[in-house]
Amino acid sequence: MYYLERGLQWSKTLITYEEAKTDFNNQQRQPGQPELHAPESVRESVSEQTHDNSSLYSHNDKYIDLRTPGDEKRGVITIFLGWTYGFITYMFIAMGVISAEKIIAGYGHNGAELNSSDYLILTLFPLFWPIILFIFLKYTSRFIRLESFTARRIIVRFNRITRKVYLLRPKHLGGIRIMDWDKTEILIDKKMSELEGTGGFVILVWDKGDGVDLGGTPTDNIEVTFIGKPTRNARELLAFWEYIRRYMEDGPAAAPAPEKLICKFPWPWLSLKAAWGLDTSFVRNRELRVFVLLNLLLWPVILIHATGHWLSLLLCYEPRFPKSIEDAGR
């Protein structure tokens, strides 16, 4: 789920801000490499239309809360590592019960009386499994925390009153940040067409010092956040950013609330819907109905994925903004 965010935080450990800045300034566009026509500022309009992209958790006169792109991409790691942890735990219990029965009885499986070496083996063998579990946890815990035993979601809040962007992230993914809206850099191509771009998601970037942490300390590196459900085409992508921009610049009337906000409660059928991954357009379009048939053939795999998706949600906590941010702008 948090593959993009984790990769970004890992990349910060490989190079300092100063080195990254120098490399960026010295970088030259290669022949044939497309030029990025990014908006000059948050005040520049990029589309005549607006689209909420089904990406809002909250919408009111003060702020909007948005999702990040990888919410559905979860469950596979949880189901795989969870099964492995469970198997090792089961083996420890099973071996412990068998060893205890033989030690209490004083006889082996062949009926022979146990000697001192048998007692030693029966005592040490069950302890082999907790050691395996400890080693496995040590080297895989950072992977399972990509989607379990962490925050259930990352939330990006746009507060039009304070003109700030609030990043609600777990500590291992950068922590909470309060960024200046007016200093936001938008990594989208405002001139992209349906032929040149297939959509994607909005990427926002802030330079060093363009925001602060919860304690008020200025940021010491670049900050990046990814916003919204992946769009299907360039028109949707530009309209989605225009929706956010108009809300912040022109107010709620210019970007009205969607008919339905994203539900945060981990209902199991929502996990099934995420694992299914098809919308009604596949049914309406005759040429695309083959994908419905393929999904039906993969139904057992989809159910396993949906189970892992739901378990990962249950193993996470629902993040909440601190009171200082909740009260900001009142």
N, C-alpha and C positions, 0 to 999 in steps of 0.2 A: 504493500500500500504506500509506504513512505519511501519508495525507491529513489524518486527524484530528490526529495529533501535530504535523505541520508547521503546520497552521492554528492550533493552540493556541500554539505558539512564536511565530508571526507576530503573533498578537493581543497577546502580551505587549509587543511593541515599539510598539504603538499607544497604550498607556495605562499609567501607572505603577500600582504596587500600591496606593498611597494613594488615587489617583483611583478605581480600581476598587472599593476598599473603601467609599469614600464613596457611590458610585453604588449599590452593593448595599444599603447601610444605608438609603438614601433611597427605594429602590424599593418600590412598593406593588402589591399584587395587584390586577389589573384585574377589574371585574365579569365573571363568567362564566369567568374563568381558573381552571382546576383547581388545587387545592392539593396540594402535594407532601408526602406523609406519609412522610418519610424516617425510617429507624431512628435512635433517639436516640444510640446508641453501638454499637460492635462487639459488645457483650454481649447486645444485644436480638435474640431469635430472630424470624425473619420467615416461617418455613415449618416444617411438620411433616415435610417430606420433604427429602432431599438428592439432588443430581444433579451429577455431575462435568462434564457438558456436553461430553465429549470434548475437553477443553481443557488437559490436563495433559501437560507434558513429563517431569516427574519427580515422584516421591512416595516419601518415606521418613519415618522417625521424627523427623527434624529440620526438613525443609522440603518445600514443594511449589513447583514451577515451572509457571507458567501462560502461555498465549499471549495475544495481543491480537486484536481483532476483524478487522483488515484483512489477514490473512495471505493469503487467496485473491485479494484484489483487486490483482493485480500482473500485469505482462506486456504490457499494451497500450502503455504508454509505451515500454518497452524495445524491443518489436518495431518500433514506428513510428520512434522516433529512431534505433535501431540500423540500420534500413534506410536512413534518410536519411544517417547518417554513412558507411555503406558505399557508398552511391551517389556521394557527393562524393569519397570516397577513390578509388573506381574511376575516376571521371572524371579525377582528377589523374594517376593512373598511365597511363590510356589516352592522354590528351593529351600526357603527357610522352614516351611511347613514339613517338607519331606525330611530334612535334616533333623528337625526337632522330634519327629515321630521315631526315627531310627535311633536317635540318642536316648530317648526315653525307653524304647523297647530293649535297646542294647544288642540288637541283631541287625545284620545287613540284609540285602534283598535275597541272598542265597541261603539265609538261615544261619550263617556262621556268626559266632559271637564277635562283637567289635573289639578291636585292639586300640592301643593308644594312637597309632597313625590314622586309623579310621575316624576316631573322635576329632582329631585335628583337622582332617580334610572336611568332615561334615560341618565343622564350626567355621572354617575359613571360606568354603566354597560359596555360601550365600552372600558373604561380605564382598565377593568379587563384583556383584551386580551394582551395589551402591557406588563403587569406585568408577565403574563404567558410566553410570548415570551422571556422576559429578564431572567426569571428563567431557562427556557429551554436552552437558549444560554449559560448561565453561567456554566451549568453542562454538556453540550454536545459539546462545542466549541473545547475542546481538542481532541474529537473523529473525528470531521469533518476535523480537521487540519492534520489528518493522510493521507488525499488524496485530500483536497481542501484548497484554501486560503493559500497555501504554495508553495514551489518549485515544479515544475512539475516533477522533477526527481533528483536523486542523481547521480553524475558522479564521477568516480574514474579514475584519470589520471596517467599513468605511463610514466614518462619522462626519457628516456635513457641517455640524455645528463647530466642532473643534478643528475641522479640516485635517484630520489625522487618519492614518491607516494603522489598525491594530492587528498584529500577528499573534494569534493564540496557538503556540506550538509547545510540545514537550521540551524539556531542557536539552535532551540529547539531539534535538533537531533544531536547535538555535534559540529556544526559549521565547518568552514574550518580548515583542518589540513594538515601539510606538514611533511610526514613521511619518514624515511630513508629506502630505498629499501634493503640495505644490512642487516638491522636488522629485516626484515620481518620474521614472523613465519607463516608457512602455515599449516592450520588444515585440511589436507586431508591425507588419508592412501595411501601411495605410493605402497603398496602391495595388495590393494583391487582388487578383481576379480569380474566378473559378477555375481557370486553366492553370494558373500559377500556384494556387494554394488549395489545400483540401481541408482547411480548418485548423483544428488543434485547440489550444487553450491560451489564455492571456498570461504573459510573463511580465511581472513588474520588478524593477531594479532600483535600488537606492545606493548612492555612493557612501563612502565612509563619512560619518558625522551627520548624515541626513536624518537621523532618528536617535532614540535613546532606548535603554532597557527600562525595566520596571522601576529600578532605583534611580533613574535620571542620568545614568552614565552614557555619554555619547557612544554610538556604535563605532567599533574599531576596524570594521571590514565592510565589504559590500553586503547588502541584504537582498535576497531574491525570494519572491513568492510566486506560486503558480495558482491561477484562479479559474474556477468554473469547470463544469463538465466539458469534456472534449467536444468541440463543435464538429458538424459534418461538412461544412464548406466555408469558404472565405467570407461569404455574405453574413453567415451566422456569427462568425468570429468577430468581425468588425461591428456588427450590430450589438453584440454582447458588451464589448468594451464601451460603445457609445451609450448603452444603458447605464453603466456605472458612472461614466463621465457626466452624463446629464443629471443623474441623481445628485452628484457632488456639486456640480456647477450651477444647475438650474433649479434643483429642488425635487421633491417627491412627485409633483404634478407632471414633470417631464419624464419621469420613470416610475409609473404607477406599480403598485404591488401586483405580483402574479396571482392568478386565480388559486393556485395551490402552492404552499411552501413545502420544503423538504421536511419530512418527518424524521425526527431524531431518535425515536424509540426503536429498539432493535427487534421489530416484528420478524418472525421467521419467513413470511412470504415476501418480504422485501429482499431478503438474502437470496431467495429463490429467483426473484425477478432479476437481481443483479447477476446471478450466475447464468441465467437463461440468455441475457444479453441481446434480445431481439425486441424491436418495437413493431407497431402495427404497420409500418411502411413495407415490411417484408411480406405481409399478408396481402396488402393492397396491390403490390407490384408483382405481376405474374412471373417476370423474369427472375425475381429474387426469392420466390417461394422455395427454391431448392435449398436455401439456407435453413428454412423451417424444417424441411425433411432431414437435413443433416443434424440439426439440434435434437430432433426426436430420436434419431439413431444413437446419439451421444447422451441420452437421458440419464443413464446410470452415472456417468461421469459428472454431469451437471448436478445431480443430487448430492454427490460427494463434495463437489465444490461448494454448493449452497450450504451444506452442513458445516464445512470449514469456515465459510464466510460468517455464518451465524455465531459459531463458537468464538471466533475472533472478536466479534462485537461484544459478546457476553463477558469475555476475559479482559475487556478494556473499561476504562472509566470515562464518563462524560465530562469533557473539559468545560470550565466556566471562567469567564473573565473576572479578574479581581474587582473588588468594589470600587476602587479608584477609577477604573476604566468604565464600569457600568454607570457610574455617576458623572462621567465626563460629559460636559455640554448641557447639563440640566440647569 
